[in-house]
Amino acid sequence: MLGKNQDAEKYCLWAREIKAAFNKAFYDGSRFDYGSQTADALALYMGLVPEGQEERVARSLSLDVTEKWKGHFSTGSHGNTRLY
């Protein structure tokens, strides 16, 4: 839009590298989660979930709330911020 194509390419590359590093460090592909309700929710919200795994992470988050915590959130203060 601004005609700064080189900048756009550089930042897109950085975003892909950051996403890959984040998932290498925190994503458990065998369970399809990041280890907590807050981490799952924020990864989904920020678009950090590996491509095509969004539904699985959302399902894992849902099961964590409904089954593990019997319908309760365990997000703590960081995960309870209103995002609207």
C-alpha positions as CSV (number, residue, x, y, z in Angstrom):
1,M,0.0,0.0,0.0
2,L,2.8,2.4,0.8
3,G,5.1,1.1,-1.9
4,K,7.7,-0.1,0.5
5,N,7.9,-3.6,-0.9
6,Q,11.4,-4.4,0.4
7,D,10.3,-3.5,4.0
8,A,7.2,-5.6,3.6
9,E,9.2,-8.6,2.4
10,K,11.7,-8.2,5.3
11,Y,8.9,-8.0,7.9
12,C,7.0,-10.9,6.5
13,L,10.2,-13.0,6.6
14,W,10.7,-12.0,10.3
15,A,7.1,-12.9,11.1
16,R,7.5,-16.3,9.6
17,E,10.8,-16.8,11.5
18,I,9.3,-15.7,14.8
19,K,6.3,-18.0,14.4
20,A,8.5,-20.9,13.6
21,A,10.8,-20.3,16.6
22,F,7.8,-19.8,18.9
23,N,6.2,-23.1,17.8
24,K,9.6,-24.9,18.1
25,A,9.9,-23.7,21.7
26,F,6.3,-24.0,22.9
27,Y,4.0,-26.0,20.7
28,D,3.3,-29.7,21.6
29,G,2.2,-31.2,18.4
30,S,1.3,-34.5,20.1
31,R,-1.3,-32.8,22.3
32,F,-2.0,-29.9,19.9
33,D,-1.5,-27.3,22.6
34,Y,0.9,-24.8,24.2
35,G,0.5,-26.0,27.8
36,S,-2.1,-23.7,29.3
37,Q,-5.4,-22.1,28.5
38,T,-3.8,-18.6,28.3
39,A,-1.0,-19.8,25.9
40,D,-3.5,-21.6,23.7
41,A,-5.9,-18.7,23.5
42,L,-3.2,-16.1,22.9
43,A,-1.5,-18.3,20.2
44,L,-4.9,-18.6,18.4
45,Y,-5.6,-14.9,18.8
46,M,-2.2,-13.8,17.5
47,G,-2.1,-16.2,14.6
48,L,0.9,-18.1,15.9
49,V,-0.7,-21.6,15.6
50,P,0.9,-23.7,12.8
51,E,-1.1,-23.5,9.6
52,G,-3.9,-26.0,9.6
53,Q,-3.7,-26.8,13.3
54,E,-6.0,-24.0,14.5
55,E,-9.1,-26.2,15.0
56,R,-7.1,-28.8,16.9
57,V,-5.7,-26.2,19.3
58,A,-9.1,-24.6,19.7
59,R,-10.5,-28.1,20.5
60,S,-7.7,-28.8,23.0
61,L,-8.5,-25.4,24.7
62,S,-12.2,-26.3,24.8
63,L,-11.5,-29.7,26.3
64,D,-9.2,-28.1,28.9
65,V,-11.9,-25.8,30.0
66,T,-14.8,-28.3,29.9
67,E,-13.2,-31.5,31.1
68,K,-10.0,-30.8,33.0
69,W,-11.3,-27.7,34.8
70,K,-15.0,-28.7,34.8
71,G,-16.2,-25.6,33.0
72,H,-13.8,-23.1,34.6
73,F,-11.1,-20.9,33.2
74,S,-7.6,-21.3,34.5
75,T,-6.1,-18.3,32.6
76,G,-5.0,-16.1,35.4
77,S,-4.8,-12.4,35.1
78,H,-3.0,-12.3,31.8
79,G,-5.6,-14.5,30.1
80,N,-8.6,-12.6,31.4
81,T,-8.0,-9.4,29.6
82,R,-10.9,-8.3,27.4
83,L,-9.8,-8.4,23.7
84,Y,-12.7,-6.3,22.4
